Amino acid sequence: MTESAAPATTPVARSQRQRAWQVLTWLMAGACFYLVLAKIAAAAAREGLTTAGYLARFFASADWWAWLALMIPYSCFFFLVDAHVTWRVVRWFNAPDFVFRRMLPIRASAYILSLVNEQVGKGAIIAYLWRRHGVPAWQALSSMVLLGMMEIYQLLLFSAVGTVLYFERVEQASTQLPLARILIGVFIVAALYFPLHLAYFSGRVLPDSKLREAQMLRAFRRARLRHYVLVVLCKAPNLLAAVAVYTAALKLFNVAVGFGEMLAFLPVIFLAAALPLPFHAGALLLWTVLFPDYPQVGAFSLVMHTFFVLFNALIGLLFLPHANRELFGAPGRP
């Protein structure tokens, strides 16, 4: 052949795939909302109410002042723990001289960008590390990827504990969805993968692999078992606080739920929220599947999530002037 082969992908083809993926995710999100609204409408009809009247009664019965008194401290606590974990990972793998107080405005301001996209928010941290500490973007990204991986493993770990302790309740929820089998399968896959992950990045498996040397995987090459354990332990207070807060908040909305149920279900719901669907539609649907007697908890989850992200963004606005000075000041200042 005398002519060179055409490139495998073109900008137009990539753009078409992206548009197709966006359409697909919005269709899936629409399906999730339709199913949730259908369940709420059916519950409302059984009580002789319209869907709007049913939801209005549900929200009117809530103790909103007590809910705010619960959510505001929780959001502040989450921010401090989140900033602390991010700071530790950055010190381990990117900037050993990085002090904690400088992480606070950067992590807080990233919450504003996270209103658009969580990955965009992490991009602000990457930009800061590049300007202030000369950390190459790919190396900083590697730390964010490691954090993301451990967020998933933390959810799986707590979900596994909750599933073991409250397996009967998980089986009851499996009437509409084979949740117990799905969870057990996911736990097994995750448990099998992690030791292989450690062995690969330590060079004990596939020692000649070139992929391991990629800059985006630098944090994984440097990480040891103790780093993974410490990330999970440092992040654990946030998840335990979330379980306690969601349990208390549901009671304020007159939904009967126990701490054990939340320990088993909330990490799974958070995993569903990580699916690339608009408005965390996967988590919205899972709420109504796990609590079939209370289909209105889908609306409750929207309220919880919306308040949480908006209040975190408010924290970011308070820190924004400081963050701008840190990010756009003279490069290299300690």
C-alpha positions in Angstrom: 0.0 0.0 0.0 1.4 3.4 -1.0 -1.0 5.6 0.9 -0.9 6.0 4.7 -3.8 4.6 6.6 -6.4 7.1 7.7 -6.3 8.0 11.4 -8.4 5.7 13.6 -10.4 8.7 15.0 -11.0 12.2 13.8 -12.1 15.3 15.7 -15.5 15.0 14.0 -15.9 11.3 15.0 -14.9 12.1 18.6 -17.4 15.0 18.7 -20.1 12.7 17.4 -19.3 10.1 20.0 -19.4 12.7 22.7 -22.8 14.0 21.6 -24.1 10.5 21.4 -22.9 9.8 24.9 -24.5 13.0 26.2 -27.8 12.1 24.6 -27.6 8.6 26.1 -26.9 9.8 29.6 -29.7 12.3 29.5 -32.1 9.6 28.2 -31.0 7.4 31.1 -31.4 10.2 33.6 -34.9 10.9 32.1 -35.8 7.3 32.5 -34.7 7.3 36.2 -36.7 10.4 36.9 -39.7 8.9 35.2 -39.5 5.7 37.3 -39.2 7.7 40.5 -42.1 10.0 39.6 -44.2 7.0 38.7 -43.6 5.4 42.1 -44.4 8.7 43.9 -47.5 9.2 41.8 -48.7 5.6 42.6 -48.2 6.2 46.3 -50.0 9.5 46.1 -53.0 7.9 44.2 -53.3 5.3 47.0 -53.9 8.1 49.4 -56.2 10.1 47.1 -53.6 12.9 46.5 -52.0 14.4 43.5 -48.2 14.0 43.1 -47.7 17.6 43.9 -49.9 17.4 47.0 -48.2 14.3 48.2 -44.8 15.9 48.0 -46.0 19.1 49.5 -47.3 17.2 52.5 -44.0 15.4 52.8 -42.0 18.5 52.8 -44.4 20.5 55.0 -44.1 17.8 57.7 -40.3 18.2 58.0 -38.5 20.0 60.8 -36.6 22.4 58.6 -34.8 24.4 61.3 -33.5 21.2 62.9 -32.5 20.0 59.5 -30.5 23.2 58.9 -28.9 22.8 62.3 -27.8 19.4 61.2 -26.7 20.1 57.7 -24.6 23.2 58.2 -22.1 21.7 60.7 -22.0 18.6 58.7 -21.0 20.5 55.5 -18.3 22.4 57.4 -17.0 19.1 58.9 -17.0 17.5 55.5 -14.9 20.3 54.0 -12.3 20.2 56.8 -11.9 16.4 56.5 -11.9 16.5 52.7 -9.2 19.3 52.7 -7.1 17.3 55.2 -7.1 14.1 53.1 -6.3 16.0 49.9 -3.5 17.8 51.7 -2.0 14.5 52.9 -2.0 13.0 49.5 -0.4 16.1 47.9 2.3 16.1 50.6 3.1 12.4 50.0 3.3 12.4 46.3 3.7 16.0 45.0 4.8 18.7 47.4 6.4 17.6 50.7 6.6 21.2 52.0 2.9 22.0 51.4 1.2 23.3 54.5 -2.4 22.5 55.5 -3.6 26.1 55.7 -2.8 26.7 52.1 -5.0 23.7 51.0 -8.1 25.2 52.7 -8.8 28.0 50.2 -7.9 25.9 47.2 -10.0 23.0 48.2 -12.9 25.3 49.1 -12.8 27.3 45.9 -12.8 24.0 43.9 -16.3 23.3 45.3 -17.5 26.3 43.2 -16.2 24.7 40.0 -17.6 21.3 41.1 -21.1 22.8 40.6 -20.3 22.4 36.9 -18.2 19.2 37.1 -16.3 17.5 39.9 -13.3 16.9 37.6 -13.2 20.7 36.8 -13.0 21.3 40.5 -10.0 19.1 40.9 -8.4 20.9 38.0 -8.1 24.0 40.2 -6.0 22.0 42.6 -3.8 20.8 39.8 -3.4 24.3 38.5 -2.4 25.5 42.0 0.2 22.8 42.4 1.7 23.6 39.0 1.9 27.4 39.7 3.0 27.3 43.3 5.0 24.2 43.6 6.1 23.5 40.0 4.3 20.1 40.0 3.7 18.9 36.5 0.0 18.6 35.7 0.1 14.9 35.0 1.8 14.2 38.3 -0.8 16.3 40.2 -3.5 14.5 38.3 -2.1 11.2 39.4 -2.8 12.1 43.0 -6.4 13.1 42.2 -6.9 9.8 40.4 -5.5 7.9 43.4 -7.9 9.9 45.7 -10.8 9.0 43.4 -9.9 5.3 43.5 -9.8 5.3 47.3 -13.1 7.1 47.5 -14.6 4.2 45.6 -12.8 1.6 47.7 -13.9 3.3 50.9 -17.5 3.2 49.8 -17.1 -0.5 48.9 -15.5 -1.3 52.3 -18.2 0.4 54.4 -20.9 -1.1 52.2 -19.4 -4.5 52.7 -19.4 -4.1 56.5 -23.0 -2.8 56.4 -24.1 -5.7 54.1 -22.5 -8.3 56.4 -24.1 -6.8 59.5 -27.5 -6.2 57.9 -27.6 -8.8 55.2 -31.3 -9.7 55.9 -32.3 -6.0 55.2 -30.2 -6.0 52.0 -32.0 -9.2 50.9 -35.4 -7.5 51.6 -34.4 -4.6 49.3 -33.4 -7.1 46.6 -37.1 -7.9 45.7 -37.0 -5.1 43.0 -33.3 -5.3 42.2 -30.9 -8.2 42.8 -28.9 -5.9 45.0 -27.4 -8.6 47.3 -25.9 -10.6 44.3 -24.7 -7.4 42.6 -23.0 -6.2 45.8 -21.4 -9.6 46.5 -20.0 -9.7 43.0 -18.6 -6.2 43.2 -17.0 -6.9 46.6 -15.3 -10.0 45.2 -14.0 -8.2 42.1 -12.7 -5.3 44.2 -11.1 -7.6 46.7 -9.3 -9.6 44.0 -8.2 -6.5 42.1 -6.5 -4.6 44.9 -3.6 -7.0 45.7 -3.0 -7.2 41.9 -2.9 -3.4 41.8 -0.3 -3.3 44.6 1.8 -6.0 42.9 1.7 -4.3 39.5 2.7 -0.9 40.7 5.5 -2.3 42.9 6.9 -4.1 39.9 6.3 -7.6 41.1 3.8 -8.3 38.3 4.6 -7.5 34.7 8.0 -5.9 35.6 8.6 -4.8 32.0 5.3 -3.0 31.6 5.8 0.5 30.2 2.3 1.7 31.2 3.4 1.8 34.8 5.9 4.6 34.0 3.2 7.0 32.8 3.3 10.3 34.6 -0.4 10.1 35.3 0.3 6.9 37.3 3.2 8.4 39.3 1.3 8.5 42.6 0.4 4.8 42.2 4.1 3.9 41.7 5.1 5.8 44.9 2.1 4.6 47.0 2.5 1.8 49.5 -0.1 -0.1 51.3 0.1 2.2 54.3 -0.8 5.2 52.1 -4.0 3.5 50.9 -4.9 2.5 54.4 -4.3 6.0 55.8 -6.4 7.6 53.0 -9.4 5.3 53.9 -8.9 6.0 57.7 -8.6 9.8 57.2 -11.7 9.8 55.0 -13.7 7.5 57.2 -15.1 10.3 59.5 -16.8 11.9 56.6 -18.6 8.7 55.6 -19.6 7.8 59.2 -20.8 11.4 59.7 -22.8 11.1 56.4 -24.5 7.9 57.7 -25.4 9.5 61.0 -26.6 12.8 59.3 -28.7 11.0 56.7 -30.2 8.8 59.4 -31.2 11.8 61.5 -32.3 13.9 58.5 -34.7 11.1 57.3 -36.3 11.0 60.8 -36.8 14.8 60.6 -38.7 14.1 57.4 -40.7 11.4 59.2 -39.1 8.5 57.5 -38.3 5.6 59.8 -34.8 4.3 59.2 -32.0 2.9 61.4 -28.3 3.6 61.5 -27.6 0.1 60.3 -29.8 0.4 57.2 -27.9 3.6 56.3 -24.6 2.0 56.9 -25.5 -0.8 54.5 -27.3 1.4 51.9 -25.7 4.9 51.8 -22.3 3.9 50.5 -24.1 2.0 47.7 -26.2 5.1 47.0 -23.1 7.3 46.9 -21.6 4.8 44.4 -24.7 5.2 42.2 -24.3 9.0 42.5 -20.8 8.6 40.9 -22.4 7.3 37.7 -22.0 9.8 34.9 -25.7 10.7 34.8 -27.1 14.3 35.2 -28.5 15.2 38.6 -27.2 12.0 40.1 -30.2 10.3 38.7 -28.8 6.8 39.4 -28.7 7.5 43.1 -32.2 9.1 42.9 -33.7 5.9 41.6 -31.7 3.7 44.0 -33.2 5.5 47.0 -36.7 4.6 45.9 -35.7 1.0 45.2 -34.1 0.6 48.7 -37.0 2.3 50.5 -40.0 1.1 48.5 -42.4 2.1 51.3 -41.2 5.7 51.1 -40.9 6.7 47.4 -40.7 10.3 48.4 -37.1 9.8 49.6 -36.1 10.4 46.0 -37.2 14.0 46.4 -35.5 14.0 49.8 -32.2 13.0 48.2 -32.4 15.8 45.7 -32.9 18.3 48.6 -29.9 16.9 50.5 -27.6 16.9 47.5 -28.6 20.3 46.3 -28.1 21.9 49.8 -24.8 20.1 50.2 -23.2 21.3 46.9 -24.6 24.8 47.2 -23.4 25.2 50.8 -20.0 23.9 49.9 -19.9 26.4 47.0 -20.8 29.1 49.6 -17.8 28.0 51.6 -15.8 28.3 48.4 -17.0 31.8 47.9 -15.8 32.8 51.4 -12.4 31.5 50.6 -12.3 32.7 47.0 -10.4 36.0 47.5 -7.6 34.1 49.3 -7.7 31.3 46.7 -7.3 33.9 43.9 -4.3 35.4 45.6 -2.8 31.9 46.0 -3.6 30.8 42.4 -2.9 34.0 40.5 -0.2 35.6 42.6 3.5 35.5 41.9 4.5 31.9 40.9 6.8 30.0 43.2 5.9 32.0 46.4 6.1 29.6 49.4 
